């Protein structure tokens, strides 16, 4: 397909990582936190996950585009560079909210790699 539009201006709120993707107590993010923490990401160095997710959006093309009432969602799937050197297959989802130009991370989570990977 194509690159995430305006990926160089992508927004990842600190709280999306610290209070969701790396928060074991979060009701929806807890399992995601277990996953990311198991690959060497830490809450203390949350910026490393921020950089890895930005690089993920740069390294992989958009696999699917979805329209929602809030804007246009962009789904990106591919291997994620991690602190421990492994490269799990991850889906990141970004949205360009109605009336905005820059993508914002909504979630990221593990996927089983495709059969041809």
Secondary structure, DSSP 8 states (H G I E B T S, - for coil): ----TTGGG-B--HHHIIIIIT-TT-TTTHHHHHHHHHTT--STTHHHHHHHHHHHHHHS-EEEEEE-SSEEEEEEEEE---TTS---EEEEEEEEETT--S-EEEEEEE----TT-
